[in-house]
Amino acid sequence: MVLVLVIGDMHIPYRKAGLPTKFKKLLVPGKIQHILCTGNLCLRETYDYLKNIANDVHVVRGDFDMNTNYPDQKVVTVGQFKIGLMHGHQVVPWGNHDAIAMIRRQLDVDVMICGNTHKLEAYEKDGKFYINPGSVTGAYSALERETSPSFILMDIQSTTLVTYVYSLVNDEMEVKKIEFKKPTATEE
C-alpha cells in the first residue's frame, strides 16, 4: 500500500488563510509517502508544510506561484503507474477534457492530474484515469466564486488505484471511493 496525496490550488494566504481544520487533522506526518501538487502554493511556507507531511513532494507551477523553479509539467512514477502532473492554466479552454486527454497522450501516462479550475473531478476515460483535486482550501477561482474544499488520496496497490475523494460540503466531510484498474497490455 502506497499512499499518494493529490492536492492543489491552495492560494495561501491571498485567497484563504489555510487548510480547513478537518483536513489538517487527516494530513499528518508519517502516513503519506508521496505528495503530488498542482501548484498555486503561493508561498514557501506552504511547500514546507507539505514537506512536513511527506518527504517526497512534487509540485508544478501554478499561475500564482512565486517560485519560478517549479516545472510546468512533470511525470512521476509511483509503483506501476506513470502519473502526469500540471497546474492546468495552460489548457485551453480551462478544464476541457479533450485538451487534457491530448496532454495525457503527449506525456504517455496512465493517470493525468490537472488543476486550475478548483473543480473536483475524478473519472476514467479510454482506459486512463483523470484527476482534478479541486482547491484544498476552497479558494475561489476565475470560474467559480464558491468552491468546496477538497483533496484526493490515492492508494496504489500493484495495478489498482483506489482513489478516496475528500470534500467539505456545508462543513461536513464527504468521502467517495473510486477504483481504477490499469489495463493490461492485451486490454489496451
SERO-4910 file (N, C-alpha, C, O; in steps of 0.05 Angstrom, whole numbers):
BEGIN
 pado doro    nc1    nc2    nc3   cac1   cac2   cac3    cc1    cc2    cc3    oc1    oc2    oc3
  Met    A     17    -24      0      0      0      0     18     25      0     34     29     18
  Val    A     14     41    -20     29     67    -23      8     89    -24    -10     89    -41
  Leu    A     10    108     -5    -10    130     -4      2    155    -17     24    163    -11
  Val    A    -14    166    -36     -6    190    -50    -27    211    -46    -50    207    -53
  Leu    A    -19    234    -35    -37    257    -32    -36    274    -57    -15    282    -66
  Val    A    -60    279    -68    -62    297    -92    -77    322    -82    -99    321    -72
  Ile    A    -63    344    -85    -72    369    -72    -65    393    -90    -47    390   -107
  Gly    A    -78    415    -87    -70    438   -102    -88    462    -99   -107    462    -83
  Asp    A    -81    483   -113    -95    508   -114   -102    518    -86   -125    524    -79
  Met    A    -81    521    -69    -84    529    -41    -89    559    -39   -106    568    -24
  His    A    -74    575    -54    -76    604    -53    -73    616    -25    -88    634    -18
  Ile    A    -54    604     -9    -50    614     18    -28    636     17     -7    630      5
  Pro    A    -31    658     28    -52    670     44    -70    689     28    -87    702     40
  Tyr    A    -68    689      2    -81    710    -14   -112    707    -16   -127    726    -15
  Arg    A   -121    682    -18   -149    677    -21   -161    662      4   -185    664     10
  Lys    A   -144    647     18   -152    633     42   -129    634     62   -105    634     54
  Ala    A   -135    633     88   -114    635    109   -100    608    112    -76    608    119
  Gly    A   -113    586    106   -100    560    110   -119    537    104   -142    542     94
  Leu    A   -110    513    109   -127    489    105   -149    488    125   -145    497    148
  Pro    A   -172    476    118   -193    472    138   -183    453    160   -167    435    155
  Thr    A   -191    459    184   -182    443    208   -188    414    205   -171    397    212
  Lys    A   -211    407    193   -218    378    190   -198    364    171   -193    340    174
  Phe    A   -187    379    151   -167    367    134   -140    365    148   -126    345    145
  Lys    A   -133    385    163   -107    385    178   -105    361    196    -84    349    199
  Lys    A   -128    353    208   -128    330    226   -122    304    212   -112    285    224
  Leu    A   -129    303    186   -124    279    170    -96    278    158    -84    256    155
  Leu    A    -85    301    152    -60    302    137    -37    306    157    -27    328    162
  Val    A    -29    283    169     -8    283    189     17    269    179     15    252    162
  Pro    A     40    276    190     65    264    181     66    234    187     54    224    206
  Gly    A     80    219    169     84    191    174     64    172    161     69    148    162
  Lys    A     43    182    149     23    164    138     24    164    107     18    144     95
  Ile    A     31    186     95     31    190     66     59    189     56     77    201     67
  Gln    A     63    174     34     90    170     23     97    192      2    120    200      0
  His    A     77    200    -14     83    219    -36     61    241    -36     38    236    -29
  Ile    A     69    265    -45     50    286    -49     54    297    -78     76    303    -86
  Leu    A     32    298    -92     32    310   -119     14    335   -118    -10    333   -112
  Cys    A     26    358   -123     12    383   -120     10    398   -147     30    401   -161
  Thr    A    -14    407   -153    -20    420   -178    -12    450   -178    -18    465   -197
  Gly    A      1    459   -157     11    486   -156     -7    506   -141    -26    498   -128
  Asn    A      0    531   -145    -13    553   -131    -11    550   -100    -30    554    -86
  Leu    A     14    542    -92     20    543    -63     23    572    -54     16    579    -32
  Cys    A     35    588    -72     40    616    -69     64    622    -52     81    638    -60
  Leu    A     67    610    -28     89    617    -10    106    592     -3     96    570     -4
  Arg    A    131    597      3    150    575     11    139    561     36    143    536     38
  Glu    A    126    575     54    116    562     79     96    540     73     95    520     87
  Thr    A     81    543     52     61    523     44     76    498     34     68    476     40
  Tyr    A     97    502     19    113    479     10    125    465     34    125    440     35
  Asp    A    136    480     53    148    469     77    127    452     93    134    432    104
  Tyr    A    102    462     94     81    447    107     77    420     94     75    399    107
  Leu    A     76    419     67     73    394     52     97    376     57     94    352     61
  Lys    A    121    387     58    145    371     62    145    359     90    158    338     94
  Asn    A    132    371    109    129    360    136    111    335    136    114    318    152
  Ile    A     92    334    117     73    312    115     86    288    102     83    265    111
  Ala    A    102    292     81    115    271     66    142    281     55    144    304     48
  Asn    A    162    264     54    188    272     44    188    276     13    203    293      3
  Asp    A    172    260     -1    172    261    -30    149    279    -39    126    270    -41
  Val    A    156    304    -46    136    324    -54    143    333    -82    165    342    -88
  His    A    123    331   -100    126    340   -127    106    363   -132     82    360   -128
  Val    A    116    385   -142     99    409   -146    104    419   -175    127    420   -184
  Val    A     82    427   -188     85    441   -214     76    469   -209     61    475   -190
  Arg    A     84    487   -227     79    516   -223     51    524   -231     43    519   -254
  Gly    A     38    536   -213     12    548   -218     16    577   -227     38    588   -224
  Asp    A     -5    589   -237     -3    617   -247      0    638   -224      5    661   -230
  Phe    A     -2    630   -199      2    648   -177     26    641   -159     30    653   -138
  Asp    A     42    622   -168     65    614   -152     88    633   -155     94    642   -177
  Met    A    100    640   -133    124    658   -133    149    643   -141    167    656   -152
  Asn    A    150    617   -136    173    601   -143    172    594   -173    156    577   -181
  Thr    A    190    606   -188    190    601   -217    207    576   -224    209    569   -248
  Asn    A    218    563   -204    234    539   -209    217    514   -211    226    493   -221
  Tyr    A    191    515   -203    173    492   -207    169    488   -237    166    508   -252
  Pro    A    170    464   -247    165    459   -275    136    463   -283    118    462   -265
  Asp    A    130    467   -308    102    469   -318     88    442   -318     64    440   -312
  Gln    A    103    421   -324     93    394   -324    113    375   -312    137    381   -311
  Lys    A    103    352   -302    121    333   -291    109    305   -294     85    302   -293
  Val    A    126    285   -298    117    258   -298    131    243   -275    155    244   -272
  Val    A    115    230   -258    124    216   -235    115    187   -237     92    182   -244
  Thr    A    132    168   -230    125    140   -229    122    132   -200    140    135   -184
  Val    A     98    121   -194     93    110   -167     83     82   -171     61     78   -183
  Gly    A     98     63   -162     91     35   -167     91     29   -197    110     35   -211
  Gln    A     68     18   -206     66     12   -235     51     34   -251     44     29   -274
  Phe    A     47     57   -239     32     78   -252     51    101   -259     66    112   -243
  Lys    A     49    110   -285     61    135   -293     40    157   -290     18    154   -301
  Ile    A     47    178   -275     28    199   -269     38    225   -280     60    234   -274
  Gly    A     20    238   -295     27    265   -306     14    286   -288     -8    283   -277
  Leu    A     29    308   -284     21    329   -266     25    356   -279     46    361   -290
  Met    A      4    372   -278      6    400   -288    -15    417   -274    -34    407   -264
  His    A    -10    443   -273    -29    461   -260    -55    463   -275    -76    458   -264
  Gly    A    -54    469   -301    -77    469   -317    -84    497   -330   -102    498   -347
  His    A    -70    518   -321    -76    544   -334    -67    544   -363    -74    562   -378
  Gln    A    -51    524   -371    -41    522   -398    -61    509   -416    -59    510   -441
  Val    A    -82    496   -405   -103    482   -420   -123    502   -430   -134    518   -415
  Val    A   -129    501   -456   -149    520   -468   -170    503   -482   -163    487   -499
  Pro    A   -195    507   -476   -206    523   -453   -200    508   -427   -197    484   -426
  Trp    A   -199    524   -405   -193    512   -378   -211    489   -372   -235    490   -375
  Gly    A   -199    467   -363   -214    444   -354   -225    427   -376   -239    407   -371
  Asn    A   -219    433   -401   -230    418   -424   -219    389   -424   -195    385   -426
  His    A   -237    370   -422   -229    342   -420   -213    332   -445   -194    317   -442
  Asp    A   -221    341   -468   -207    332   -493   -179    344   -494   -160    330   -502
  Ala    A   -176    369   -486   -149    382   -486   -131    369   -465   -107    365   -470
  Ile    A   -142    362   -442   -127    348   -421   -119    320   -430    -97    311   -425
  Ala    A   -137    306   -444   -131    280   -455   -108    281   -475    -91    263   -477
  Met    A   -107    302   -491    -86    306   -511    -59    309   -496    -39    297   -505
  Ile    A    -58    324   -475    -34    327   -459    -26    301   -446     -2    294   -445
  Arg    A    -46    286   -437    -40    260   -425    -27    242   -445     -8    227   -439
  Arg    A    -37    242   -470    -25    226   -491      4    234   -497     22    218   -501
  Gln    A      9    261   -498     36    271   -503     55    262   -481     78    256   -486
  Leu    A     46    262   -456     62    254   -434     64    223   -431     82    213   -417
  Asp    A     46    209   -445     45    180   -444     43    169   -415     60    154   -406
  Val    A     22    178   -401     18    170   -374     -8    155   -370    -26    156   -387
  Asp    A    -10    140   -348    -34    125   -341    -55    142   -327    -79    139   -329
  Val    A    -44    161   -311    -61    179   -295    -53    208   -301    -29    214   -301
  Met    A    -72    225   -306    -67    254   -311    -79    270   -289   -104    269   -285
  Ile    A    -63    286   -276    -72    304   -255    -70    333   -265    -48    342   -272
  Cys    A    -92    347   -264    -92    374   -274   -111    391   -257   -134    382   -252
  Gly    A   -103    414   -248   -119    431   -230   -129    456   -244   -139    454   -267
  Asn    A   -127    479   -231   -133    505   -241   -162    514   -238   -168    536   -230
  Thr    A   -181    496   -245   -209    504   -244   -221    504   -216   -242    515   -211
  His    A   -207    491   -197   -216    488   -169   -241    470   -168   -255    470   -148
  Lys    A   -246    456   -190   -269    438   -191   -260    409   -188   -245    399   -204
  Leu    A   -269    396   -167   -262    369   -161   -273    350   -182   -297    350   -188
  Glu    A   -255    333   -193   -263    313   -212   -244    289   -210   -220    292   -205
  Ala    A   -256    265   -214   -240    240   -216   -256    222   -234   -279    214   -227
  Tyr    A   -245    214   -257   -260    198   -276   -241    182   -294   -218    188   -297
  Glu    A   -253    160   -305   -238    143   -323   -248    149   -352   -272    153   -356
  Lys    A   -230    150   -370   -237    155   -398   -217    140   -416   -192    144   -413
  Asp    A   -227    124   -433   -210    109   -453   -187     93   -439   -165     93   -449
  Gly    A   -193     80   -417   -174     64   -403   -153     79   -387   -133     68   -379
  Lys    A   -156    105   -383   -138    122   -368   -154    136   -346   -178    137   -347
  Phe    A   -140    147   -326   -153    159   -304   -145    189   -302   -122    196   -306
  Tyr    A   -165    205   -296   -161    234   -295   -169    245   -268   -190    237   -257
  Ile    A   -153    264   -257   -159    275   -231   -156    306   -232   -136    316   -243
  Asn    A   -175    320   -220   -172    348   -212   -178    348   -183   -201    344   -175
  Pro    A   -158    354   -165   -163    353   -137   -180    376   -126   -187    377   -103
  Gly    A   -187    396   -143   -201    419   -134   -182    437   -118   -158    436   -122
  Ser    A   -193    453   -100   -177    470    -83   -179    460    -54   -201    458    -43
  Val    A   -157    453    -42   -157    442    -15   -167    462      6   -177    455     27
  Thr    A   -164    488     -1   -174    509     18   -202    519     11   -214    532     27
  Gly    A   -211    511    -12   -237    522    -21   -235    550    -32   -255    565    -33
  Ala    A   -211    557    -41   -207    584    -52   -223    588    -78   -227    569    -93
  Tyr    A   -233    612    -82   -249    618   -106   -230    617   -130   -205    619   -127
  Ser    A   -242    614   -153   -226    615   -178   -239    635   -197   -260    646   -192
  Ala    A   -226    638   -220   -238    656   -241   -264    645   -251   -281    660   -262
  Leu    A   -268    619   -249   -292    606   -259   -314    602   -238   -338    602   -245
  Glu    A   -306    600   -213   -325    594   -191   -320    612   -167   -297    613   -157
  Arg    A   -340    625   -158   -338    641   -134   -339    624   -109   -325    630    -89
  Glu    A   -356    604   -109   -360    586    -86   -350    558    -93   -360    545   -112
  Thr    A   -330    549    -79   -319    522    -83   -317    508    -56   -313    520    -36
  Ser    A   -321    482    -56   -319    466    -32   -290    457    -30   -278    447    -49
  Pro    A   -278    459     -6   -250    449     -2   -249    419     -9   -267    404     -2
  Ser    A   -227    410    -22   -225    382    -30   -196    374    -34   -179    390    -40
  Phe    A   -192    348    -32   -166    336    -40   -171    306    -45   -193    296    -41
  Ile    A   -151    293    -56   -153    265    -63   -130    249    -51   -107    258    -51
  Leu    A   -136    226    -40   -116    208    -30   -117    183    -47   -138    170    -49
  Met    A    -95    176    -60    -94    152    -76    -79    130    -61    -58    134    -50
  Asp    A    -90    106    -61    -77     82    -50    -70     65    -74    -87     53    -87
  Ile    A    -44     63    -79    -34     48   -102    -26     20    -93     -8     17    -76
  Gln    A    -39     -1   -104    -34    -28    -98    -30    -43   -124    -50    -50   -138
  Ser    A     -5    -49   -132      1    -62   -157    -11    -47   -181     -3    -25   -186
  Thr    A    -30    -60   -195    -42    -47   -218    -69    -34   -212    -84    -28   -230
  Thr    A    -75    -31   -186   -101    -20   -178    -96      7   -163    -78      9   -146
  Leu    A   -112     26   -171   -110     53   -158   -137     57   -144   -158     60   -158
  Val    A   -137     58   -118   -161     64   -103   -160     93    -95   -141    102    -81
  Thr    A   -179    108   -104   -179    137   -100   -201    145    -80   -224    137    -83
  Tyr    A   -192    159    -59   -211    169    -39   -213    199    -44   -194    214    -42
  Val    A   -237    208    -50   -243    236    -56   -255    249    -31   -277    242    -23
  Tyr    A   -240    268    -20   -249    282      5   -259    309     -2   -246    324    -17
  Ser    A   -282    317      8   -292    344      4   -308    352     29   -319    336     44
  Leu    A   -308    378     34   -323    390     55   -347    404     43   -344    424     28
  Val    A   -371    394     49   -395    406     39   -412    415     63   -420    399     79
  Asn    A   -416    441     65   -430    453     88   -416    444    114   -430    438    134
  Asp    A   -390    444    114   -372    437    137   -375    408    145   -366    401    167
  Glu    A   -387    391    128   -388    363    134   -370    348    114   -369    353     90
  Met    A   -354    329    125   -335    314    109   -350    293     92   -366    277    103
  Glu    A   -345    293     67   -355    272     49   -331    257     37   -312    270     28
  Val    A   -333    231     36   -312    215     24   -325    195      4   -343    181     11
  Lys    A   -314    196    -20   -323    177    -41   -300    160    -50   -277    170    -51
  Lys    A   -305    136    -57   -284    117    -65   -288    110    -95   -310    103   -103
  Ile    A   -267    112   -110   -267    105   -138   -243     87   -143   -221     93   -135
  Glu    A   -248     64   -156   -226     45   -162   -221     45   -192   -239     44   -208
  Phe    A   -195     46   -198   -186     45   -226   -165     23   -228   -146     22   -213
  Lys    A   -170      5   -247   -151    -17   -252   -137    -12   -278   -150     -8   -299
  Lys    A   -111    -12   -277    -95     -7   -301    -98    -30   -320    -95    -53   -313
  Pro    A   -106    -23   -345   -110    -45   -365    -84    -59   -371    -62    -47   -371
  Thr    A    -85    -85   -376    -61   -100   -383    -55    -93   -412    -72    -81   -426
  Ala    A    -32   -100   -421    -23    -94   -449    -42   -106   -469    -46    -94   -490
  Thr    A    -54   -129   -464    -73   -141   -483   -100   -127   -483   -114   -129   -502
  Glu    A   -107   -113   -461   -132    -99   -459   -131    -71   -473   -152    -60   -480
  Glu    A   -107    -60   -477   -105    -33   -488   -108    -33   -517   -106    -11   -529
***
